[in-house]
Structures are given as structure tokens and as C-alpha cells.
């Protein structure tokens, strides 16, 4: 496998990360029938009082590795320093995701690392949107609109539970990962076709 194909393959790790998060969290909810999604927080699934809290905590740590690989892939695909900065923010964000699993619910740093995971993810998305203005304005609009809408809805609406807000934030990150994957796959096809015709 050449370097270009390897770079293209790692772009899918953003989508894999979101699928991983959904599977691990859904499994944690399934083995905790007393958990109320509409009033509780997802962190309860990883707290000492939960059934098999390691499922949630290990799941977040595993997902963080996938997200970090995706961030590295974005860095390899970046065209300017602004995009590179966005990739760096996502790398740090993925580390904070791992820390959520390490400092589970009930520990002192948990709230800090949880909040900063989403803040750094938002900064990564916004930064990439700004960087894309210099490369592809149409896709830049998509990313910036997503960042503004998700932040406005996340901070503007009165969410009944933390779990709902956390799920919405995760879904927004996942949608951005899909957008970025489609963007770079779309840009790579002409190059692939050119190589084939030669």
C-alpha cells in the first residue's frame, strides 16, 4: 500500500470513532437498565456505582485512539497552517476524550476534561472551517455553518439532561467527520483518475 492510499484510508477513522462511541455507549446503557437517558448524564455509566463501568470508560479510551488517528490524517491532508492548527486542536481533544475515561464520573478532574473535550472539538471544527476558506470556500461554508449551528443549539437550548446534550455534541463532531471525509475523498478522485488514464 502506498502512502497516498494509506492517507486516504485513515480519513475514515473519524467515522469509525463515532461508530465506536455509539457502540460502546449503547452497550453501557444496555447493561445499566436503571440509567435514565432523559434525566441523567452519560458519565454515570462510567461511575463506580454503575454496572461494569469499565465498558464506558474503556470505550472512550479506545474511541480516543481512533479520533487521534483521524486528527493525524487531517494534519497530513492540511494545505495551510490554519488547517494544521485545527488538526492539532483535534489531537488534543482526543487526548481529553481518553481522560474522560481515565478520570471517570465522581473524580475531581472529570467535569473539567469532559467540558474541554467538547470545547476543543468546537475549536478544531471552527479552525478547520476558517482554514478551508483559503482552499475550498464551498466546503468551508458547510463546516462553518455546522460549527455555528451546533454551538448555538448546544449552548442556546435548555437541554433536559446532560446525556442529551452530550449526545448532540458527539453527533455534531461525527457529522463534521463525515463532511471532512467526503471533502477529501472528492478532492482525491480527480487525482486517482488522472493516474489511471496515464
PyMOL commands that set and color helices and strands:
alter all, ss='L'
color gray80, all
select helices_A, chain A and resi 3-10+13-30+42-46+54-77+81-102+110-132+137-156+162-197
alter helices_A, ss='H'
color red, helices_A
deselect
rebuild
show_as cartoon
